[in-house]
Amino acid sequence: MLAASIFVALCAHVSVPLPFTPVPVVLSDFAVVLVGLLLGPAMASAALGVYLLEGAAGLPVFSPAGPGGIAHLLGPTAGYLFAYPVAAAIAGWVRRMAREALGGVAATAIAATLASAAILLSGAAWLAHWMHLSVTGAWALAVAPFLLGAAVKIATAVSVATSADSLRKV
């Protein structure tokens, strides 16, 4: 669990601020989905809970684009962050439940997509509340700019997770 939270923290530091939104592009959402796919729902959700506690305690685990510490959990990206344990659980649970019916790659892709959608929707809902945005405004600032990147991150997480499965069988 600790290694997973450190992996997410390292990925959070790969951060690119965007001039038109308070939400930066980060790799932490990729890490969250991958952790969920690899560790399963309970362990992954616990690891992301640890990650949030580390950040709340002031450890430098969140994106450097924000204020850090507990203030980060109250700012514009809080909705994304609080979705992390849930998204990791979704990725692990859906993958586990769908693997027999759909096969490894399809189940993994669906699980990663649903987990990523949970992060984006939670982030958009919080940002809409935080900035008093309409649905259209929330879409424009919290979802649309991140869809292409999310697709790339989902594909990469699926590739890594299915490759890890292959290695386990050897």
C-alpha positions as CSV (number, residue, x, y, z in Angstrom):
1,M,0.0,0.0,0.0
2,L,2.8,2.4,0.9
3,A,4.5,1.8,-2.4
4,A,1.2,2.4,-4.3
5,S,0.7,5.7,-2.5
6,I,4.3,6.8,-3.3
7,F,3.8,5.9,-6.9
8,V,0.6,8.1,-7.0
9,A,2.6,10.9,-5.3
10,L,5.4,10.7,-7.9
11,C,2.9,10.8,-10.7
12,A,1.2,13.8,-9.2
13,H,4.4,15.7,-9.5
14,V,4.2,15.3,-13.3
15,S,2.0,18.3,-13.5
16,V,1.3,20.8,-16.3
17,P,-0.8,23.8,-15.4
18,L,-3.4,25.0,-18.0
19,P,-3.9,28.7,-18.3
20,F,-7.7,28.5,-18.7
21,T,-8.6,26.2,-15.7
22,P,-7.4,25.8,-12.1
23,V,-7.0,22.1,-12.8
24,P,-3.6,21.0,-14.0
25,V,-2.9,18.0,-16.2
26,V,-1.4,15.3,-13.9
27,L,-0.4,11.7,-14.1
28,S,-1.8,10.8,-10.7
29,D,-5.1,9.8,-12.2
30,F,-3.3,7.3,-14.4
31,A,-1.5,6.0,-11.3
32,V,-4.9,5.7,-9.4
33,V,-6.4,3.6,-12.2
34,L,-3.3,1.4,-12.5
35,V,-3.1,0.8,-8.8
36,G,-6.8,-0.2,-8.8
37,L,-6.3,-2.6,-11.7
38,L,-3.3,-4.2,-10.1
39,L,-4.1,-4.3,-6.4
40,G,-7.9,-5.0,-6.5
41,P,-10.6,-2.9,-4.8
42,A,-9.8,-3.2,-1.1
43,M,-6.0,-2.8,-1.2
44,A,-6.1,-0.1,-3.8
45,S,-8.8,1.9,-2.1
46,A,-6.8,1.7,1.2
47,A,-3.6,2.8,-0.6
48,L,-5.4,5.9,-1.9
49,G,-6.8,6.6,1.5
50,V,-3.3,6.5,2.8
51,Y,-2.3,8.9,0.0
52,L,-5.0,11.4,1.0
53,L,-3.9,11.2,4.6
54,E,-0.3,11.8,3.7
55,G,-1.3,14.9,1.8
56,A,-3.6,16.1,4.5
57,A,-0.7,15.7,7.0
58,G,1.4,18.1,4.8
59,L,3.6,15.6,3.0
60,P,4.4,16.8,-0.5
61,V,2.3,14.2,-2.3
62,F,-0.1,16.4,-4.2
63,S,0.5,18.2,-7.5
64,P,2.9,21.2,-7.0
65,A,0.3,23.3,-8.9
66,G,-1.8,23.6,-5.7
67,P,-1.3,24.9,-2.2
68,G,-0.5,21.5,-0.7
69,G,-1.6,20.0,2.6
70,I,-5.1,20.2,3.8
71,A,-5.7,23.3,1.7
72,H,-5.3,21.2,-1.4
73,L,-8.2,19.1,-0.2
74,L,-10.4,22.2,0.0
75,G,-9.3,23.7,-3.3
76,P,-10.4,23.4,-6.9
77,T,-9.0,19.9,-7.4
78,A,-10.5,18.4,-4.2
79,G,-13.2,16.6,-6.1
80,Y,-10.7,14.7,-8.2
81,L,-8.6,13.8,-5.1
82,F,-11.5,12.6,-3.0
83,A,-12.6,10.4,-5.9
84,Y,-9.2,8.5,-5.9
85,P,-10.1,5.8,-3.3
86,V,-13.5,5.2,-5.0
87,A,-12.0,5.2,-8.5
88,A,-9.3,2.7,-7.5
89,A,-12.0,0.5,-5.9
90,I,-14.1,0.7,-9.1
91,A,-11.1,-0.2,-11.3
92,G,-10.3,-3.3,-9.1
93,W,-13.8,-4.4,-8.6
94,V,-15.1,-4.1,-12.2
95,R,-12.0,-5.8,-13.5
96,R,-12.4,-8.7,-11.1
97,M,-16.1,-9.1,-11.8
98,A,-16.0,-8.7,-15.6
99,R,-12.8,-10.7,-16.3
100,E,-14.5,-14.1,-16.6
101,A,-17.4,-12.8,-18.8
102,L,-15.4,-10.5,-21.1
103,G,-11.8,-11.6,-21.0
104,G,-8.8,-9.8,-19.5
105,V,-8.3,-6.9,-21.9
106,A,-12.0,-6.0,-22.3
107,A,-12.6,-6.2,-18.6
108,T,-9.6,-4.1,-17.9
109,A,-10.5,-1.5,-20.4
110,I,-14.0,-1.1,-19.1
111,A,-12.7,-1.0,-15.5
112,A,-10.2,1.7,-16.3
113,T,-12.7,3.7,-18.3
114,L,-15.3,3.7,-15.4
115,A,-12.7,4.6,-12.9
116,S,-11.4,7.5,-15.0
117,A,-15.0,8.7,-15.5
118,A,-15.6,8.6,-11.8
119,I,-12.5,10.9,-11.2
120,L,-13.6,13.3,-13.9
121,L,-17.2,13.5,-12.8
122,S,-16.3,14.0,-9.2
123,G,-13.8,16.6,-10.1
124,A,-16.3,18.4,-12.3
125,A,-19.0,18.3,-9.7
126,W,-16.7,19.8,-7.0
127,L,-15.3,22.4,-9.4
128,A,-18.8,23.4,-10.4
129,H,-19.7,23.9,-6.7
130,W,-16.4,25.6,-5.8
131,M,-16.5,28.1,-8.7
132,H,-20.3,28.3,-9.0
133,L,-20.3,27.0,-12.6
134,S,-23.1,25.7,-14.8
135,V,-22.9,22.2,-16.1
136,T,-21.5,23.6,-19.4
137,G,-18.9,25.6,-17.5
138,A,-17.9,22.6,-15.4
139,W,-17.6,20.5,-18.6
140,A,-15.4,23.1,-20.3
141,L,-13.0,23.5,-17.3
142,A,-13.0,20.1,-15.6
143,V,-13.7,17.5,-18.2
144,A,-13.3,18.4,-21.9
145,P,-9.6,19.5,-21.6
146,F,-8.7,16.2,-20.1
147,L,-10.6,13.7,-22.3
148,L,-7.8,13.0,-24.8
149,G,-5.2,12.6,-22.0
150,A,-7.6,10.3,-20.1
151,A,-7.9,8.1,-23.2
152,V,-4.1,7.8,-23.5
153,K,-3.8,7.1,-19.7
154,I,-6.5,4.5,-19.9
155,A,-4.9,2.7,-22.8
156,T,-1.5,2.8,-21.0
157,A,-3.0,1.5,-17.7
158,V,-4.7,-1.3,-19.6
159,S,-1.5,-2.2,-21.4
160,V,0.6,-2.2,-18.2
161,A,-2.0,-4.2,-16.2
162,T,-2.5,-6.8,-18.9
163,S,1.2,-7.1,-19.3
164,A,1.6,-7.6,-15.6
165,D,-1.0,-10.4,-15.8
166,S,1.1,-12.1,-18.5
167,L,4.2,-11.8,-16.4
168,R,2.5,-13.4,-13.4
169,K,1.5,-16.4,-15.4
170,V,5.2,-17.1,-16.4
